[in-house]
């Protein structure tokens, strides 16, 4: 996944908070004035039987840091399932740095708690810094970031900020009233919680907005909501959004996210087009082309993306790819991030790059693919892969199908590449590639490039399980030495025939059966939005 480095503002905030944590820690233990303040401001002992003690004790229990961190982990799972991967990573980092960091600091400092504290489950252990304060501050900032990433309304974000601020104050008062911490412990926990959240967001690639950016964003949204936006009166363009509902797991969040990006950039309302089981996107893309949209956004798996690419071939309409499948091979090879927010940033703010497509003719029918095509066992594996299992375990489902079809017979094949003499093989694996990397960055055809005007061919002819192991090792280690059971060829036009009909696949979708296929490279057929850092795809590598 392509991740932007932390912004200058993020670095400044992290540096400032780190300095504040260090300086405050030094003052707490080395400056007598702070020590005297702590002793003077210790809360009076509470009567355990009093109503205030019962309320404060209950509040301390429900705000226990462990519960806060478990909630953040649940939110991280929710974000990951919705392809907000950078947010998910940030939330996990908050838990690790917050929970683990506080425990480590407490062990290092070993500061005893105030003697007047109420004896509770949440009272035991060392005092500096306050774990409750670290948890509530870090959680408040992290959840606020989730509100921003998912583009919640201004009202929802304002309510959260107000509620979070009240919660932070309430936890601070609760820890003080119970006598669980000195004032310096509470301040240290607050500073460390802010540092943990800011550092986690920045390291994961989630933007930490400056205060003026938050204010500007809210003012802009309020103005637009009242219908007085000049940008809305003169939109810069119109986009079509083609999405596969089986892949976009949270359509409401996805739509809100896309519409926010459109509004914030002054675009017109989008044309929303949903694919169906009978049409993976052909009619939808044709409608978008007929309506002369300025940008097509496609959210789905490799099959949906392939169909959109095929219908956009030669139109010149930029395509913004939003990965939402299991493999996402085109995005992986191009360097388009899998995180939904980051992918939308590329779709709107990236650069246009012409990449090749491959036109295939099978039994008189013309189609295109952008990634890879194959005849034989790989197509059978794609056909046999259980869709429900793939949703559950992801790429591992392909290995299950591969094991079930390990004895698929080899095919007697003849291959013509451009004007070269034909090559005849009894092959188990026949692959054509416009790009070269599989899931897990496996370099199946590492020299394949999507903008070189060439089509790569790989034919594997192993005879025994030992041959399979040797060839697999050779592919994974990128060994260049020749092998009589592994052929690699490159050309602009490839003709493949097999002795018997067998399944064939295009970009992971088993289309049907054939005994011949003609594949021709179409240079620069698709205009794809790519990250600005990957303008030259010829030197790019697989990303993800």
C-alpha positions in Angstrom: 0.0 0.0 0.0 1.3 3.4 -0.9 1.4 5.4 2.3 2.1 9.1 2.5 4.7 10.2 5.1 3.5 12.2 8.1 2.7 15.8 7.4 4.9 18.6 8.8 2.1 19.5 11.2 2.0 15.9 12.4 5.7 15.8 13.0 5.5 19.2 14.9 2.7 17.9 17.1 4.4 14.6 17.8 7.7 16.4 18.6 5.9 18.9 20.9 4.0 16.3 22.8 7.1 14.1 23.2 9.0 17.0 24.6 6.1 17.9 26.9 5.9 14.3 28.2 9.7 14.2 28.8 9.8 17.7 30.4 6.7 17.0 32.6 8.2 13.7 33.8 11.5 15.5 34.7 9.6 18.3 36.5 7.5 15.7 38.4 10.4 13.9 39.9 13.2 16.6 39.9 11.4 19.9 40.7 10.3 20.3 44.3 7.6 22.7 43.4 5.7 20.0 41.5 6.1 17.6 44.4 4.7 20.1 46.8 1.8 20.8 44.5 1.0 17.1 44.4 1.0 16.8 48.1 -1.1 19.9 48.6 -3.7 19.0 46.0 -4.3 15.4 47.1 -8.0 14.9 47.5 -9.5 14.3 50.9 -10.2 10.6 51.8 -13.6 9.4 50.8 -16.0 7.4 53.0 -16.3 4.1 51.2 -20.0 3.9 52.2 -20.8 7.4 50.8 -22.9 7.9 47.6 -20.1 9.9 46.0 -17.6 7.0 46.7 -20.0 4.5 45.1 -20.6 6.7 42.0 -16.9 7.5 41.6 -16.0 3.8 42.0 -18.5 2.6 39.4 -17.3 5.3 37.0 -13.7 4.2 37.5 -14.7 0.6 36.7 -16.6 1.4 33.4 -13.8 3.7 32.3 -11.1 1.1 33.0 -8.5 1.4 30.2 -8.8 -2.3 29.2 -12.5 -1.7 28.2 -11.5 1.4 26.2 -8.8 -0.5 24.3 -11.1 -3.5 23.6 -13.6 -1.0 22.1 -10.8 0.4 19.9 -9.9 -3.1 18.8 -13.5 -3.7 17.8 -13.5 -0.4 15.9 -10.3 -1.5 14.2 -11.9 -4.7 13.0 -14.9 -2.7 11.7 -12.6 -0.3 9.9 -10.6 -3.2 8.3 -13.7 -4.9 7.0 -14.6 -1.6 5.3 -11.2 -1.3 3.7 -10.2 1.6 5.9 -6.9 -0.1 6.5 -4.8 2.8 7.6 -7.4 3.8 10.2 -7.4 0.1 11.4 -3.7 0.1 11.8 -3.7 3.4 13.6 -6.3 2.1 16.1 -4.3 -1.1 16.8 -1.2 1.1 17.3 -3.1 3.2 19.8 -3.9 0.1 21.9 -0.3 -1.2 21.7 1.4 2.1 22.5 -1.2 3.2 25.0 -1.7 0.1 27.0 1.8 -1.3 26.7 3.5 2.1 27.0 1.8 3.0 30.2 2.6 -0.3 31.8 6.2 0.0 30.8 6.5 3.6 32.2 4.9 2.5 35.4 7.4 -0.3 35.9 10.3 2.1 35.1 9.1 4.9 37.4 7.6 2.8 40.1 5.8 5.6 41.8 3.5 4.7 44.7 -0.1 5.9 44.7 -1.4 8.5 47.2 -1.9 6.9 50.7 -5.4 8.4 51.0 -6.8 6.7 47.9 -9.9 4.5 48.0 -9.0 0.8 47.9 -10.6 -0.4 44.7 -9.8 -2.8 41.8 -8.8 0.2 39.7 -6.5 1.6 42.5 -3.8 -1.1 42.6 -0.4 -0.8 40.8 1.9 2.1 40.2 0.7 5.7 39.8 2.7 7.5 37.1 1.2 8.1 34.5 -2.5 7.6 34.8 -3.6 4.8 32.6 -7.2 5.9 32.7 -6.2 9.3 31.4 -4.0 7.9 28.7 -6.8 5.6 27.6 -9.6 8.2 27.5 -7.5 10.9 25.8 -6.0 8.5 23.2 -9.5 6.9 22.6 -11.1 10.3 22.2 -8.6 11.4 19.6 -8.7 8.0 17.8 -12.5 7.8 17.5 -12.5 11.5 16.4 -10.1 10.5 13.6 -12.6 7.7 12.7 -15.4 10.2 12.5 -13.2 12.3 10.1 -12.1 9.4 8.0 -15.6 8.1 7.5 -16.8 11.6 6.7 -19.4 11.9 9.4 -21.5 15.0 9.4 -20.3 18.3 11.0 -23.0 17.9 13.7 -21.9 14.3 14.5 -18.3 15.4 14.7 -19.1 18.4 16.9 -21.2 16.2 19.2 -18.4 13.7 19.5 -15.8 16.4 20.3 -18.0 18.0 22.9 -18.8 14.6 24.5 -15.2 13.4 24.4 -14.0 16.6 26.1 -16.6 16.1 28.9 -15.5 12.5 29.3 -11.8 13.5 29.6 -12.7 16.0 32.3 -14.9 13.6 34.1 -12.2 10.9 34.1 -9.7 13.3 35.4 -12.0 14.5 38.2 -12.9 10.9 39.1 -9.2 9.8 39.4 -8.5 12.8 41.6 -11.6 12.4 43.8 -10.8 8.7 44.4 -7.3 9.7 45.4 -6.0 7.2 42.8 -3.5 9.6 41.4 -1.5 12.8 42.1 -2.3 15.7 39.8 1.0 15.2 38.0 0.0 11.6 37.2 -3.2 12.9 35.6 -1.4 15.5 33.6 1.2 13.0 32.4 -1.5 10.6 31.4 -3.2 13.3 29.4 0.0 14.3 27.6 1.0 10.7 26.9 -2.5 9.8 25.6 -2.3 12.7 23.1 1.2 11.6 22.1 0.1 8.0 21.6 -2.9 8.9 19.4 -1.1 11.5 17.3 1.9 9.2 16.7 -0.3 6.2 15.8 -2.3 8.2 13.3 0.7 9.7 11.7 2.7 6.4 11.5 -0.3 4.7 10.0 -0.8 7.4 7.4 -4.0 8.9 8.7 -3.8 12.6 8.4 -3.7 14.6 11.6 -5.5 17.9 10.7 -4.3 21.2 11.9 -6.8 23.2 14.0 -7.3 25.7 11.2 -8.0 22.9 8.8 -10.7 21.5 11.1 -12.4 25.0 11.3 -12.1 25.6 7.6 -13.6 22.2 6.8 -16.5 22.7 9.1 -17.3 26.2 7.9 -17.1 24.9 4.3 -19.5 22.1 5.0 -22.0 24.3 6.8 -22.0 26.8 3.9 -22.5 24.0 1.4 -25.3 22.5 3.4 -27.1 25.8 3.2 -26.8 25.8 -0.6 -24.6 28.9 -0.9 -21.5 27.2 -2.2 -20.1 28.8 -5.3 -18.3 25.6 -6.2 -21.7 23.7 -6.2 -23.0 26.3 -8.7 -20.1 25.7 -11.1 -19.0 22.1 -10.7 -15.6 21.1 -12.1 -16.9 17.8 -13.5 -19.1 14.8 -13.0 -18.0 11.3 -11.9 -19.7 7.9 -12.4 -19.3 5.5 -9.5 -19.6 1.8 -10.5 -19.6 -0.5 -7.6 -20.1 -4.2 -6.9 -22.5 -4.5 -3.9 -21.1 -7.9 -2.9 -17.7 -6.4 -2.4 -18.5 -3.0 -1.0 -19.5 -4.2 2.5 -20.8 -0.9 3.9 -22.5 0.9 1.0 -23.7 3.7 3.3 -20.3 4.6 4.6 -18.8 4.2 1.1 -21.3 6.5 -0.5 -21.0 9.1 2.2 -17.2 9.0 1.8 -17.3 9.4 -2.0 -19.9 12.2 -1.9 -17.8 14.1 0.7 -14.8 13.9 -1.6 -16.9 15.1 -4.6 -18.3 18.0 -2.6 -15.1 19.1 -1.1 -13.5 19.3 -4.6 -16.4 21.1 -6.2 -17.7 18.2 -8.4 -21.3 17.7 -9.4 -23.4 14.9 -7.9 -22.2 11.5 -9.0 -23.9 9.0 -11.3 -24.3 5.9 -9.1 -24.3 2.6 -11.0 -24.6 -0.8 -9.2 -23.4 -4.0 -10.9 -25.6 -7.1 -10.8 -25.1 -10.9 -10.9 -26.0 -10.8 -14.6 -23.8 -7.9 -15.5 -20.4 -7.3 -13.8 -20.3 -3.7 -15.1 -20.5 -3.6 -18.9 -23.8 -1.8 -19.3 -23.0 0.5 -16.4 -19.7 1.6 -17.9 -21.3 2.1 -21.3 -23.9 4.3 -19.6 -21.1 6.3 -18.0 -19.3 6.7 -21.3 -22.5 7.7 -23.1 -23.2 10.4 -20.5 -19.7 11.7 -21.0 -18.6 11.7 -17.4 -15.2 13.2 -16.5 -14.1 10.4 -14.2 -15.2 6.8 -13.6 -14.7 5.4 -10.1 -14.8 1.6 -9.9 -15.1 -0.3 -6.6 -15.0 -4.1 -6.7 -12.9 -7.1 -7.2 -10.7 -8.1 -10.1 -13.6 -9.2 -12.2 -15.5 -6.0 -11.8 -12.4 -3.9 -12.5 -11.6 -5.9 -15.6 -15.0 -5.3 -17.1 -14.8 -1.6 -16.4 -11.3 -1.4 -17.9 -12.5 -3.3 -21.0 -15.4 -0.9 -21.6 -13.2 2.2 -21.0 -10.6 1.1 -23.5 -9.9 3.9 -25.9 -12.3 6.4 -24.4 -9.7 8.5 -22.7 -11.9 8.8 -19.6 -9.8 8.6 -16.4 -10.4 5.5 -14.3 -10.1 5.8 -10.5 -9.7 2.3 -9.0 -11.0 1.6 -5.5 -9.8 -1.9 -4.6 -12.6 -3.9 -2.9 -11.9 -7.6 -3.7 -9.7 -10.4 -2.5 -6.9 -10.2 -5.0 -6.9 -6.6 -6.3 -4.1 -7.6 -8.7 -4.2 -4.5 -10.9 -4.1 -2.2 -7.9 -1.4 -4.3 -6.3 0.8 -4.1 -9.4 0.2 -0.4 -10.1 0.7 0.7 -6.6 -2.8 1.9 -5.8 -3.4 1.7 -2.0 -5.9 -0.8 -0.7 -7.1 1.7 1.9 -10.4 3.2 0.7 -9.5 6.7 1.8 -6.1 6.7 0.3 -7.4 5.1 -2.9 -10.0 7.9 -3.2 -7.2 10.5 -2.8 -5.4 8.9 -5.7 -8.5 8.8 -7.8 -9.1 12.5 -7.4 -5.6 13.9 -6.9 -3.4 11.4 -8.7 -2.0 11.7 -12.2 -3.3 10.2 -15.4 -1.2 7.4 -16.8 -1.9 5.4 -20.0 -1.5 1.7 -19.4 -1.8 -1.3 -21.8 -4.7 -3.6 -22.0 -4.8 -7.0 -23.7 -7.5 -7.8 -26.3 -8.4 -11.5 -26.5 -10.4 -13.3 -29.1 -12.0 -16.6 -28.1 -14.3 -18.3 -30.5 -15.0 -15.1 -32.3 -15.8 -13.2 -29.1 -13.6 -10.2 -28.2 -12.8 -9.2 -24.7 -10.0 -7.5 -22.7 -8.0 -8.2 -19.6 -5.7 -5.9 -17.6 -3.8 -8.4 -15.4 -3.5 -12.0 -16.5 -5.2 -14.7 -18.5 -4.7 -18.5 -18.5 -5.9 -21.8 -19.9 -6.0 -25.0 -17.9 -5.4 -25.7 -14.2 -5.3 -22.0 -13.0 -8.7 -21.4 -14.6 -10.0 -24.6 -13.0 -8.8 -23.4 -9.6 -10.5 -20.1 -10.1 -13.7 -21.9 -11.0 -13.5 -24.3 -8.1 -12.8 -21.6 -5.4 -15.7 -21.4 -3.0 -16.9 -17.8 -2.9 -18.1 -18.0 0.8 -14.7 -19.4 1.8 -12.9 -16.7 -0.1 -14.9 -14.1 1.9 -13.9 -15.8 5.1 -10.3 -16.7 4.7 -9.3 -14.5 1.7 -6.5 -15.8 -0.6 -6.2 -19.1 1.4 -9.4 -20.3 -0.4 -7.4 -20.5 -3.7 -4.9 -23.0 -2.0 -7.8 -25.2 -1.0 -9.1 -25.3 -4.6 -5.6 -25.9 -5.9 -5.2 -28.9 -3.6 -8.5 -30.3 -4.8 -7.4 -30.0 -8.5 -3.8 -30.9 -8.2 -4.3 -33.8 -10.6 -5.7 -31.8 -13.4 -4.2 -33.2 -16.6 -1.6 -31.4 -18.7 -2.6 -29.9 -22.0 -0.9 -30.4 -25.3 -0.4 -26.8 -26.4 1.0 -24.9 -29.3 2.1 -21.2 -28.9 2.9 -18.7 -31.5 4.5 -15.4 -30.4 4.6 -12.7 -33.1 6.4 -14.2 -36.1 8.6 -16.6 -34.2 8.4 -20.4 -34.8 5.7 -22.2 -32.8 6.5 -23.8 -29.4 4.8 -27.1 -28.6 4.6 -28.3 -25.0 2.6 -30.6 -22.8 1.8 -27.9 -20.2 0.1 -27.8 -16.9 0.2 -24.0 -16.7 -0.3 -21.5 -19.5 -0.4 -17.9 -18.5 -0.4 -14.5 -20.3 0.5 -11.4 -18.2 0.2 -7.7 -18.6 1.6 -7.4 -15.1 3.7 -9.8 -13.1 2.9 -9.9 -9.4 0.4 -12.1 -7.6 -1.0 -11.8 -4.1 1.7 -11.7 -1.4 3.9 -10.0 -4.0 4.8 -13.3 -5.6 6.8 -12.4 -8.7 5.2 -14.8 -11.2 6.4 -12.7 -14.2 8.6 -10.1 -12.6 9.6 -8.4 -15.9 6.0 -7.7 -17.0 5.1 -4.0 -17.1 1.7 -2.5 -17.7 3.1 0.2 -19.9 5.8 -1.5 -22.0 3.6 -2.4 -25.0 4.5 -6.1 -24.5 2.7 -9.2 -23.4 4.5 -11.8 -21.2 3.9 -15.5 -21.6 4.8 -18.3 -19.1 4.4 -22.0 -19.8 5.2 -24.5 -17.0 5.6 -28.2 -17.9 6.4 -30.1 -14.7 6.1 -33.9 -14.7 6.5 -34.8 -11.1 5.8 -33.2 -7.7 9.5 -32.6 -7.4 9.4 -30.6 -10.6 6.6 -28.5 -9.2 8.7 -27.7 -6.1 11.7 -26.8 -8.2 9.8 -24.6 -10.6 7.9 -22.9 -7.7 11.2 -22.2 -6.0 12.7 -20.8 -9.2 9.7 -18.4 -9.6 9.7 -17.2 -6.0 13.5 -16.6 -6.0 13.4 -14.9 -9.5 16.2 -17.1 -10.8 17.1 -16.2 -14.4 18.7 -19.5 -15.3 16.8 -21.4 -18.0 14.8 -24.6 -17.4 13.4 -26.9 -20.0 10.2 -27.2 -18.1 9.6 -23.4 -17.8 9.3 -21.2 -20.8 9.1 -17.4 -20.8 8.3 -15.5 -23.9 7.5 -11.9 -24.8 5.6 -10.4 -27.7 2.8 -8.2 -29.0 0.6 -11.0 -30.3 0.2 -14.5 -28.9 -1.8 -17.4 -30.3 -2.5 -20.4 -28.0 -4.2 -23.6 -29.0 -4.7 -26.7 -26.8 -5.6 -30.2 -27.9 -8.8 -30.4 -25.9 -11.3 -27.8 -24.6 -10.5 -26.5 -21.2 -11.5 -23.7 -18.9 -9.9 -20.2 -19.4 -9.8 -17.2 -17.1 -9.4 -13.5 -17.5 -8.1 -11.6 -14.5 -9.3 -14.4 -12.2 -12.8 -14.8 -13.6 -13.4 -18.2 -15.3 -15.3 -17.1 -18.5 -15.8 -20.4 -20.2 -14.0 -23.1 -22.2 -11.9 -22.9 -25.3 -9.2 -24.6 -27.3 -7.7 -21.5 -28.8 -7.0 -17.9 -27.7 -5.6 -14.9 -29.6 -4.2 -12.2 -27.4 -2.9 -8.8 -28.6 -1.5 -6.0 -26.6 -3.3 -2.7 -27.0 -0.7 0.0 -25.9 -2.0 2.8 -23.8 -5.6 1.7 -24.1 -6.7 2.7 -20.5 -6.2 6.1 -18.7 -5.6 5.1 -15.1 -5.3 7.5 -12.1 -2.1 6.5 -10.3 -0.2 8.0 -7.3 2.0 10.9 -8.2 5.0 9.0 -6.8 4.4 6.3 -9.4 4.2 8.3 -12.5 6.7 6.1 -14.2 5.2 2.6 -14.0 8.2 1.1 -15.8 10.2 1.3 -12.6 7.3 0.5 -10.3 6.9 -2.6 -8.2 4.0 -4.5 -6.7 2.4 -2.7 -3.8 -0.1 -3.5 -1.2 
